């Protein structure tokens, strides 16, 4: 029985190291997946953790299979994750959505490969995870503040019945909102209005809230 554990150099020590790498990868990928899931993205914690599990297992198995070249497995992982990430990209009107999530999945695969290498690359994987989280959380806020026109958002309005919708849209336009699309839903005594566009969020929200026919206004984050 012990001989079986020694085939191709596989032993208890190696198994323990692979399990540790899987645990480290789960934590790092889970952090990125949590940020994505918190934002309501389709690829969340489970998807990112499963990706890193697969990457680490493929890389570790490639180290012990006879005649296997680890660099070829790494190149196949990059290609495979690219196809998987493409499935999270879709078109919504004039917008392309899912690109950031696809990029995070691709980056998580790279983090999994770094974890598999081990040693100093464990630190590289940990720092890379922090950098990814900073890009996903902080850079988005900086872009929304200083380049608002590049990030269309959806403003949700509850409007009293009988209010001229054209007047509401005119107020939003005067506040600097570049309106791309609107959607109306009749809710009985009120009208639910969703307006998608870009502009200074604070200025637009104040103008919408101050309009007499608007009951409530908020951004759909």
Backbone bond lengths (Angstrom), bond angles and torsions (degrees), N, CA, C in turn:
res aa  C-N    CA-C-N  psi(-1)  N-CA   C-N-CA  omega(-1)  CA-C   N-CA-C  phi
1 X - - - 1.472 - - 1.524 110.76 -
2 X 1.335 115.99 -40.63 1.458 119.56 -178.69 1.521 111.52 -64.91
3 X 1.368 115.02 -31.15 1.456 117.88 -179.85 1.532 111.47 -62.61
4 X 1.350 115.41 -31.78 1.466 118.97 -179.56 1.521 111.19 -62.66
5 X 1.326 115.88 -34.76 1.456 119.69 -178.94 1.525 111.28 -75.89
6 X 1.300 116.79 -10.43 1.463 119.31 -179.43 1.507 113.37 -100.02
7 X 1.341 117.96 -3.11 1.460 120.42 -179.92 1.527 110.62 -62.38
8 X 1.348 115.45 131.74 1.478 121.97 178.64 1.530 112.08 56.93
9 X 1.301 116.91 25.86 1.459 119.24 176.01 1.500 114.09 81.25
10 X 1.337 118.56 7.12 1.452 121.20 -178.91 1.525 108.85 -79.54
11 X 1.309 117.84 125.72 1.450 121.90 179.92 1.505 111.44 -142.17
12 X 1.324 115.72 178.64 1.457 120.49 -178.95 1.531 111.42 -59.81
13 X 1.322 116.48 -38.50 1.468 119.92 -178.94 1.527 110.97 -63.80
14 X 1.341 115.75 -42.09 1.463 120.00 179.69 1.522 110.90 -65.98
15 X 1.343 115.32 -41.60 1.466 119.27 179.29 1.524 110.60 -61.30
16 X 1.323 116.03 -43.68 1.456 119.79 178.29 1.522 112.25 -61.26
17 X 1.351 116.84 -40.01 1.461 120.29 179.41 1.530 111.29 -66.19
18 X 1.336 116.93 -39.96 1.474 119.92 178.78 1.523 110.18 -63.82
19 X 1.320 117.07 -41.48 1.466 120.46 179.22 1.529 111.22 -64.08
20 X 1.327 116.02 -38.09 1.469 119.25 176.65 1.530 110.33 -63.81
21 X 1.319 116.16 -42.61 1.464 119.98 179.12 1.531 110.79 -63.01
22 X 1.330 116.67 -39.41 1.462 119.82 177.20 1.524 111.13 -62.41
23 X 1.330 116.45 -40.05 1.465 120.19 179.65 1.528 111.00 -66.60
24 X 1.346 116.38 -43.45 1.475 120.28 178.65 1.529 109.83 -63.09
25 X 1.340 115.80 -45.25 1.458 119.57 179.24 1.519 112.31 -61.48
26 X 1.349 116.31 -37.80 1.467 120.02 179.39 1.520 110.92 -62.45
27 X 1.328 116.93 -41.67 1.474 120.70 -179.44 1.524 110.37 -65.98
28 X 1.335 116.74 -47.59 1.471 120.36 -176.81 1.530 111.14 -65.85
29 X 1.331 116.36 -46.83 1.471 119.68 179.88 1.520 111.07 -67.52
30 X 1.345 116.34 -35.63 1.459 120.01 178.94 1.515 112.49 -62.78
31 X 1.341 116.57 -35.15 1.467 120.17 178.50 1.529 110.80 -64.23
32 X 1.325 115.90 -43.93 1.464 119.75 179.25 1.528 110.26 -68.98
33 X 1.330 116.51 -41.86 1.456 120.54 178.50 1.512 112.43 -62.69
34 X 1.328 116.60 -35.78 1.471 120.61 178.43 1.521 110.45 -63.98
35 X 1.336 117.21 -40.97 1.465 120.32 178.64 1.525 110.62 -63.42
36 X 1.332 117.18 -39.61 1.459 121.30 179.41 1.527 111.18 -69.13
37 X 1.334 116.56 -42.95 1.462 120.38 -178.01 1.522 111.14 -68.98
38 X 1.321 116.48 -33.76 1.463 120.73 177.65 1.521 110.63 -61.22
39 X 1.318 116.98 -31.69 1.458 121.40 178.77 1.515 113.13 -87.20
40 X 1.339 117.14 8.25 1.456 120.78 177.48 1.516 114.57 77.27
41 X 1.331 117.77 22.20 1.463 120.94 -179.81 1.525 110.35 -80.81
42 X 1.338 115.31 152.19 1.465 120.22 -176.94 1.524 111.93 -65.87
43 X 1.329 116.96 -40.13 1.465 121.40 179.55 1.526 108.47 -90.86
44 X 1.328 115.88 106.20 1.459 120.21 -176.14 1.516 113.21 -115.62
45 X 1.315 115.89 -140.61 1.464 122.04 -174.61 1.521 111.59 -60.38
46 X 1.328 117.33 -51.72 1.461 120.52 -175.67 1.527 111.83 -61.65
47 X 1.337 116.28 -44.18 1.462 119.79 -178.34 1.517 111.30 -61.45
48 X 1.338 117.27 -47.21 1.461 120.58 -178.40 1.525 111.87 -66.78
49 X 1.335 117.04 -37.38 1.460 119.60 178.65 1.530 111.02 -68.07
50 X 1.321 117.46 -41.17 1.459 120.39 178.81 1.529 110.99 -65.09
51 X 1.322 117.09 -36.74 1.469 120.30 177.30 1.516 110.53 -61.27
52 X 1.337 116.48 -48.24 1.462 119.14 -177.51 1.530 110.91 -67.72
53 X 1.339 117.98 -34.19 1.463 120.74 175.50 1.530 110.32 -60.29
54 X 1.337 115.17 -48.97 1.459 119.74 -178.88 1.515 112.00 -61.61
55 X 1.317 117.04 -43.85 1.460 121.10 -178.95 1.529 110.89 -61.79
56 X 1.336 116.51 -47.88 1.470 120.02 -178.85 1.528 110.82 -63.48
57 X 1.325 117.49 -42.77 1.463 120.40 -179.22 1.527 111.53 -65.08
58 X 1.329 117.58 -42.51 1.456 120.24 177.29 1.530 111.14 -62.18
59 X 1.327 116.28 -44.92 1.467 120.43 -178.81 1.526 111.25 -64.70
60 X 1.332 116.34 -43.78 1.466 119.57 -178.16 1.527 111.15 -68.60
61 X 1.333 117.04 -40.32 1.467 119.84 178.17 1.517 110.94 -65.43
62 X 1.339 116.70 -34.92 1.452 120.68 179.41 1.515 113.56 -65.73
63 X 1.325 116.60 -19.83 1.467 120.47 179.85 1.526 112.28 -78.11
64 X 1.325 117.76 -21.80 1.471 120.59 -174.23 1.522 113.31 -113.91
65 X 1.346 118.73 -16.43 1.460 119.18 177.59 1.531 109.87 -67.34
66 X 1.318 118.01 133.25 1.475 120.35 179.82 1.531 111.50 -61.65
67 X 1.306 116.47 132.09 1.463 121.87 176.06 1.512 115.14 76.50
68 X 1.340 117.49 3.76 1.459 120.40 -178.75 1.524 110.38 -84.21
69 X 1.329 116.25 136.41 1.464 121.01 176.77 1.529 108.48 -101.88
70 X 1.347 118.45 114.48 1.475 121.26 -177.78 1.518 113.88 -56.56
71 X 1.349 116.77 -32.68 1.470 118.27 -178.71 1.527 111.45 -68.01
72 X 1.343 117.44 -30.00 1.465 120.07 177.73 1.527 110.15 -71.40
73 X 1.348 116.40 -39.09 1.457 119.18 177.09 1.518 110.02 -63.19
74 X 1.335 116.92 -41.01 1.470 120.78 179.56 1.526 110.48 -60.98
75 X 1.331 117.47 -42.40 1.470 119.93 -179.27 1.528 111.21 -66.51
76 X 1.338 116.57 -36.45 1.463 119.98 177.77 1.535 111.44 -67.91
77 X 1.327 116.15 -35.60 1.475 120.21 177.53 1.521 110.09 -62.79
78 X 1.326 116.60 -45.28 1.467 120.82 -179.91 1.526 110.42 -58.85
79 X 1.339 116.01 -44.29 1.469 119.96 179.63 1.526 111.50 -66.42
80 X 1.338 116.05 -44.87 1.463 120.40 -178.17 1.513 113.04 -63.12
81 X 1.323 116.84 -42.88 1.464 120.50 179.16 1.526 110.19 -66.27
82 X 1.330 116.29 -32.10 1.462 119.47 176.60 1.520 111.70 -60.60
83 X 1.334 116.75 -43.00 1.465 120.56 177.20 1.522 111.08 -66.69
84 X 1.336 117.05 -39.55 1.458 120.42 179.67 1.530 110.85 -64.63
85 X 1.324 116.75 -42.85 1.456 121.00 179.33 1.517 112.20 -65.05
86 X 1.334 116.54 -32.22 1.466 119.72 -179.87 1.524 111.27 -62.43
87 X 1.334 116.25 -26.22 1.456 119.62 179.39 1.511 113.99 -70.41
88 X 1.333 117.25 -16.49 1.468 120.64 -179.86 1.521 112.25 -92.70
89 X 1.339 117.27 -1.55 1.469 121.86 -178.51 1.526 109.18 -96.95
90 X 1.320 116.24 130.42 1.463 119.87 178.45 1.526 109.58 -146.61
91 X 1.320 114.64 162.83 1.463 121.09 -179.07 1.519 109.30 -103.38
92 X 1.347 115.79 132.72 1.454 122.07 176.69 1.522 107.94 -127.82
93 X 1.327 115.92 100.44 1.463 119.22 -176.11 1.510 110.40 65.44
94 X 1.325 115.61 -123.40 1.462 120.23 179.27 1.522 112.30 -92.20
95 X 1.331 116.82 1.84 1.463 121.27 -176.54 1.513 111.67 -103.78
96 X 1.333 115.04 149.45 1.450 122.87 170.92 1.519 106.98 -106.90
97 X 1.329 117.86 118.44 1.457 121.83 -176.92 1.525 110.72 -113.59
98 X 1.319 115.22 155.46 1.457 121.18 176.52 1.511 114.61 96.06
99 X 1.337 118.20 -3.91 1.457 120.44 -178.27 1.531 111.73 -63.86
100 X 1.332 116.52 -41.97 1.457 119.89 -179.48 1.527 111.08 -66.29
101 X 1.331 117.10 -40.87 1.460 120.43 177.90 1.523 110.77 -64.40
102 X 1.331 117.38 -41.42 1.464 121.05 177.13 1.524 110.36 -61.24
103 X 1.338 116.20 -41.00 1.465 120.24 178.87 1.524 111.28 -66.12
104 X 1.341 117.14 -37.51 1.466 119.83 179.09 1.525 110.56 -66.94
105 X 1.337 117.89 -36.95 1.466 121.31 177.00 1.520 110.53 -64.74
106 X 1.305 116.56 -41.23 1.468 121.76 179.52 1.535 110.17 -65.52
107 X 1.336 116.13 -41.73 1.459 120.59 179.29 1.525 111.52 -67.13
108 X 1.336 116.67 -37.83 1.464 120.56 177.66 1.526 110.32 -61.23
109 X 1.328 116.85 -36.27 1.462 119.82 176.19 1.527 110.35 -61.55
110 X 1.341 116.34 -41.38 1.464 119.80 176.61 1.514 112.31 -63.81
111 X 1.329 116.56 -38.59 1.464 120.72 177.32 1.526 109.84 -64.26
112 X 1.338 117.18 -40.43 1.462 120.86 177.26 1.513 112.00 -61.71
113 X 1.324 117.12 -39.08 1.457 120.89 178.01 1.524 110.94 -66.72
114 X 1.334 116.83 -37.94 1.467 120.35 177.62 1.526 110.69 -65.29
115 X 1.333 116.17 -40.24 1.469 120.13 177.31 1.521 110.25 -62.99
116 X 1.325 116.75 -39.26 1.458 120.80 -179.94 1.522 111.67 -64.31
117 X 1.331 117.29 -37.07 1.466 120.34 177.48 1.523 110.02 -61.59
118 X 1.344 115.78 -38.78 1.459 120.75 176.31 1.516 113.21 76.90
119 X 1.334 116.45 -169.36 1.460 121.63 179.67 1.512 111.62 60.40
120 X 1.345 117.51 -135.50 1.474 121.23 179.90 1.525 113.23 -59.78
121 X 1.346 116.30 -23.72 1.460 118.53 -178.74 1.520 112.28 -70.75
122 X 1.338 117.75 -14.43 1.463 120.29 172.38 1.533 109.16 -63.78
123 X 1.320 115.66 -40.55 1.473 120.25 177.69 1.520 109.56 -67.16
124 X 1.327 116.04 -41.36 1.473 120.47 177.37 1.526 109.92 -58.51
125 X 1.339 116.81 -43.55 1.466 120.88 179.96 1.521 111.16 -63.36
126 X 1.331 116.98 -41.79 1.468 120.87 -179.26 1.526 111.30 -66.23
127 X 1.335 116.26 -44.81 1.469 120.11 179.51 1.530 110.33 -66.20
128 X 1.321 116.74 -39.04 1.467 120.43 178.27 1.520 110.83 -61.34
129 X 1.332 116.43 -38.91 1.469 120.05 178.11 1.521 110.54 -61.98
130 X 1.327 117.02 -43.54 1.462 120.20 178.51 1.524 111.41 -63.48
131 X 1.332 116.27 -38.21 1.464 119.96 178.70 1.533 110.87 -66.21
132 X 1.341 116.70 -40.54 1.462 120.35 177.96 1.523 110.69 -62.15
133 X 1.333 116.56 -44.31 1.465 120.32 178.89 1.524 111.23 -62.81
134 X 1.345 116.16 -38.04 1.471 119.83 178.43 1.522 110.62 -64.63
135 X 1.337 116.44 -41.46 1.463 120.21 179.18 1.525 110.67 -64.65
136 X 1.332 116.76 -45.33 1.464 120.94 -176.71 1.528 112.53 -67.84
137 X 1.338 116.80 -38.31 1.465 119.91 -173.84 1.527 113.02 -94.76
138 X 1.332 117.07 -48.08 1.461 120.08 -171.98 1.519 113.24 -85.17
139 X 1.317 116.73 -44.72 1.466 119.60 -176.94 1.522 110.77 -62.73
140 X 1.336 116.39 -35.48 1.468 120.17 178.61 1.528 110.55 -59.78
141 X 1.337 116.45 -42.17 1.467 120.24 179.79 1.530 111.14 -67.04
142 X 1.325 116.10 -38.93 1.469 119.72 178.87 1.526 110.28 -64.77
143 X 1.341 116.02 -43.41 1.470 120.10 178.62 1.520 111.20 -62.95
144 X 1.350 115.99 -43.31 1.464 119.47 -178.29 1.527 111.33 -64.43
145 X 1.331 116.28 -30.23 1.464 119.68 -177.61 1.529 112.05 -82.00
146 X 1.334 116.26 -43.03 1.462 119.40 -172.74 1.537 113.34 -102.65
147 X 1.326 118.12 -17.58 1.471 120.73 176.34 1.526 107.99 -131.19
148 X 1.318 118.80 60.79 1.472 120.97 -175.37 1.515 113.55 -63.36
149 X 1.322 117.27 -28.87 1.461 119.40 -177.33 1.523 112.02 -68.18
150 X 1.310 116.62 -19.54 1.457 119.53 -179.70 1.512 113.70 -86.74
151 X 1.335 116.69 -2.06 1.461 120.31 -176.33 1.527 110.82 -132.69
152 X 1.322 117.04 81.38 1.466 119.48 178.39 1.517 110.89 -62.02
153 X 1.337 115.85 138.17 1.457 121.65 179.29 1.527 109.12 -126.62
154 X 1.315 115.16 171.46 1.461 120.17 -178.44 1.525 109.50 -111.56
155 X 1.325 115.74 123.59 1.459 122.36 177.70 1.523 108.49 -99.80
156 X 1.334 115.73 124.60 1.463 121.27 -179.26 1.519 109.48 -101.60
157 X 1.329 116.29 123.29 1.459 121.78 -177.25 1.525 110.00 -122.47
158 X 1.314 115.48 138.74 1.458 121.76 170.56 1.520 106.43 -107.51
159 X 1.331 116.84 114.40 1.469 122.54 -170.86 1.526 109.58 -114.71
160 X 1.342 116.01 139.58 1.471 120.38 177.41 1.522 110.66 -64.99
161 X 1.320 115.25 144.11 1.456 120.24 178.50 1.532 109.70 -62.50
162 X 1.309 115.91 136.86 1.459 120.89 -178.88 1.517 113.40 96.75
163 X 1.329 116.91 -11.63 1.466 120.38 178.28 1.530 109.80 -73.45
164 X 1.314 116.03 137.19 1.454 120.33 178.61 1.533 109.36 -71.99
165 X 1.325 115.86 115.86 1.467 120.30 -179.74 1.525 110.70 -64.48
166 X 1.330 115.76 -34.86 1.463 119.45 179.16 1.529 111.07 -62.06
167 X 1.351 116.44 -33.80 1.462 119.92 178.21 1.529 110.67 -69.34
168 X 1.325 116.35 -37.87 1.466 120.18 177.72 1.526 110.26 -63.92
169 X 1.329 115.96 -45.49 1.462 120.18 179.92 1.526 111.29 -64.43
170 X 1.341 116.23 -34.24 1.464 120.00 178.16 1.522 110.73 -65.18
171 X 1.342 116.47 -39.82 1.470 120.82 178.08 1.526 110.34 -63.33
172 X 1.333 116.46 -42.47 1.465 120.22 179.10 1.524 111.01 -64.41
173 X 1.314 116.27 -39.47 1.470 119.85 178.54 1.522 111.09 -65.70
174 X 1.345 117.16 -40.24 1.461 120.96 178.00 1.531 111.36 -64.78
175 X 1.349 115.93 -27.28 1.468 120.02 178.67 1.522 111.72 -81.03
176 X 1.318 115.97 0.13 1.469 119.78 176.33 1.512 114.95 98.89
177 X 1.315 117.51 10.67 1.457 119.70 -179.30 1.522 110.09 -83.41
178 X 1.323 115.91 126.69 1.452 121.14 175.70 1.528 107.35 -93.77
179 X 1.320 115.43 100.17 1.459 122.07 -171.84 1.530 110.72 -78.22
180 X 1.330 115.08 127.85 1.458 120.74 179.34 1.520 111.91 -103.66
181 X 1.351 116.64 -35.74 1.457 119.18 -175.44 1.520 109.54 -158.80
182 X 1.341 116.63 147.01 1.462 121.28 177.10 1.526 109.12 -130.91
183 X 1.335 115.38 153.61 1.462 121.47 177.81 1.517 109.15 -143.41
184 X 1.329 115.85 132.34 1.464 122.30 -178.30 1.522 110.29 -112.01
185 X 1.341 115.51 138.95 1.462 122.09 173.28 1.521 108.32 -135.04
186 X 1.328 115.13 122.68 1.468 120.03 179.57 1.521 109.29 -81.09
187 X 1.350 116.69 119.33 1.465 121.60 -179.18 1.521 111.10 -113.67
188 X 1.315 117.60 35.69 1.461 121.62 178.56 1.508 111.60 86.97
189 X 1.330 116.36 -105.97 1.465 120.56 -177.78 1.523 112.06 -78.22
190 X 1.330 117.60 -10.69 1.459 121.38 178.78 1.525 110.26 -129.06
191 X 1.321 115.00 166.75 1.462 121.78 176.25 1.523 107.23 -121.29
192 X 1.333 115.78 125.74 1.464 120.33 177.41 1.525 108.00 -91.70
193 X 1.315 115.66 119.92 1.458 121.69 -175.80 1.531 109.35 -117.81
194 X 1.326 116.42 124.59 1.463 122.01 175.98 1.520 108.17 -111.40
195 X 1.326 115.82 120.99 1.464 121.14 -177.69 1.525 108.58 -119.38
196 X 1.315 116.17 120.45 1.459 120.87 178.05 1.514 110.01 -101.75
197 X 1.314 115.49 131.85 1.451 119.67 -179.21 1.515 111.16 -177.71
198 X 1.322 116.16 -171.62 1.457 122.00 -177.70 1.520 109.70 -130.18
199 X 1.318 114.99 157.73 1.462 121.17 -179.61 1.516 110.54 150.13
200 X 1.317 116.57 -176.66 1.461 121.34 178.48 1.526 109.61 -71.03
201 X 1.312 116.68 112.45 1.463 121.57 -172.04 1.520 112.86 -61.31
202 X 1.328 117.46 -42.95 1.467 120.76 -177.37 1.528 111.04 -64.76
203 X 1.338 115.85 -45.51 1.468 120.16 -179.57 1.526 111.06 -62.90
204 X 1.313 116.42 -43.59 1.471 121.36 -179.09 1.522 110.50 -65.24
205 X 1.327 116.67 -43.08 1.468 120.23 -178.43 1.524 111.35 -65.02
206 X 1.328 117.42 -40.25 1.471 120.85 178.08 1.523 110.70 -63.79
207 X 1.337 116.41 -42.67 1.463 119.98 -179.08 1.529 110.58 -65.92
208 X 1.326 116.97 -40.42 1.461 120.02 -179.98 1.521 111.23 -66.89
209 X 1.326 116.60 -43.46 1.468 120.78 -178.26 1.518 112.08 -66.18
210 X 1.350 116.41 -29.84 1.460 120.28 -177.47 1.531 112.76 -81.16
211 X 1.327 116.89 -12.76 1.463 119.17 -178.73 1.532 109.57 -70.58
212 X 1.318 117.25 135.56 1.459 123.04 -171.78 1.529 113.14 -60.58
213 X 1.313 118.03 -36.20 1.463 120.07 -176.00 1.519 114.44 -85.49
214 X 1.324 117.51 -2.95 1.466 120.64 -177.92 1.525 109.57 -93.45
215 X 1.339 117.14 124.52 1.459 121.60 178.55 1.510 111.46 -82.27
216 X 1.339 116.85 -43.73 1.465 121.19 179.52 1.525 108.81 -151.42
217 X 1.325 115.03 154.62 1.454 121.46 179.87 1.525 109.66 -147.53
218 X 1.321 116.33 136.62 1.456 120.25 177.84 1.521 109.24 -157.46
219 X 1.326 115.95 157.81 1.443 121.39 177.07 1.519 109.52 -86.89
220 X 1.315 116.60 139.96 1.465 121.65 177.56 1.511 108.83 -87.09
221 X 1.344 116.63 91.96 1.470 121.10 -179.01 1.513 111.10 -95.06
